[in-house]
Amino acid sequence: MSSVDFKVEIGGLKLRSPILLASGTVGYGHEIAEFINMNSLGGIVTKSISLKPRKGNPPQRIVETPAGMLNAIGLANVGVEEFIKEKIPFLKKYDVPVICNIAASSVEEYVECTRLLDYEESIKAFEINVSCPNVKEGGLQFGNDLKSVGIVTNKVRAVTKKPLIIKLSPNVSNISDFAQIVKDEGGDAVSAINTLVGTAFNIFTRKPKIKNVNGGLSGPAIKPIALAKVFEIKRKVEIPIIGIGGIMDWKDVVEFMIAGASAIQLGTVNFINPIAADQIKKDLEEYCVSNKIQKISELTGSYILE
Amino acid sequence: MKIVHSPVKQIIELENHIFLLKIHSPEIANSIKPGQFLNIKVSDNIYPLLRRPFSVCDVEGENIFLMFNIFGEGTKILAHKKIGDDVDILGPLGNGFNFEDDFDTAIIVAGGLGVAPFPFLNRYLKDKEIYSFIGGRSSKDVITYKIINPEISTDDGSLGFRGTVVELLAQNLHRINNRKVKIFACGPNAMLRALRELCLEKNLLCEASTECAMACGFGICQGCPIESSNNPDKYLLVCKDGPVFNISEVII
């Protein structure tokens, strides 16, 4: 038994560990469960669920870039109905808090999805993916528009009492403005950051390497950006932050927590090292013991500025 | 499906810059089936970041063999491994070839490095008659390592039949009249597309090993979709639903 207290709290969501698995990097848990102890995770954030199933983008969906990767999966998912029928029963077999990530093309769809899923007891919180095109606003991403993020937060808040987390886009000038509006409209926490928009070309065919042209950049390449965004939010807005962006090992976790994160999510690393969550937890315990940290939550926002 | 760290036993350079890496990996050797693949982390740092998928070329006792050419940074690092170096292997992954259905003649169709999985498959086809059709752009792209009864085609005619390997196969189909045939294929998408057409037209049973850029190799990244013939609303995944498919069930 570890002597370190790993418990963290994020906007009313009590978790036994700050280590969560990020949306879109572990599906609905089936495959990763073969590698790690689900029952010691802080939580699992599901692949984005939309009201109806989505086929997703044609290949090529993925390309490696320096210290990172671009993906354009296109929110391929099974839809609310199959998620409830097929995926939730599997997740229920484990003692792991499920955070349901929701994607939508309209405010109404966010609300309807949340409303339908709110009855599911095993869903402990919602994470709203606002990096989706708003069909009614000509495809502009919700997450790039302050007003839209405010409206989505407000309307979804009205249909659930569960902790409401908004996953913020880094592709904005001042991310703290977005965190502020989430707080003002009743959101409980923010996840920061989603992927950065990027692209890559094949120099021989002169075509984009990704069929969708643009993809979301993730991996160690984005870590310094993610840390700066977390730090910006921490300094300007009083709202719990879940840090995401290129975390590969325990040192990255500590860094995110120092910068202001109350918990973190592992994303791209799951593709490379599916046992990362367990390894990182063990290593974090050692770090805490040797640095006489009794509660891991002490780390959150513990930066020292000269 | 597990992660193992296995030591390199030997690096063999075949002709035309094709490498064979012999790795001592009893865990993989004892569990892998022909057509399944491994996702390999070639370095222990973030360059390259992602694993690289490889089919297993052959298995001898507790050793596995990977066949590759130097294509990018990942394969360059792999080719420079030293004897005793650890290889970080995730596998076995995906579904391999099914060689238990009713056929008496196996036809191997491969283009370029697509020959890689067949030395291992051949071991399971001992009681079948085997014909192999091997293609390449030119003679230097034709690999026949441990291939049984190869008939060769090259696009430029520098070796064997001038034309595609599927054209060569079509010309030879009369030789297998009245036999129960199963085709096993692996190669570039253009080859598989032409082969699929031929198989549908002639009503030939064929399994093809497909390829797609992927990250995880076991279904969590959703990076490797392939169009299904049966359900236009949902992609299959090359890594998890394949990489071997009945060629009629996918649109390549």
Interface residues (C-beta under 8 A of the other chain):
Chain A: G24 T25 V26 G27 H30 E31 I32 E34 F35 K47 P53 K55 G56 N57 P58 P59 Q60 R61 I62 V63 E64 P66 A67 G68 M69 N71 I73 A76 G219 P220 M248 T268 N270 F271 I272 N273 P274 I275
Chain B: M1 I3 K41 I46 Y47 P48 L49 L50 R51 L90 C212 A213 M214 A215 C216 F218 G219 I220 C221 Q222 G223 C224 P225 I226 E227 D233 K234 Y235 K240
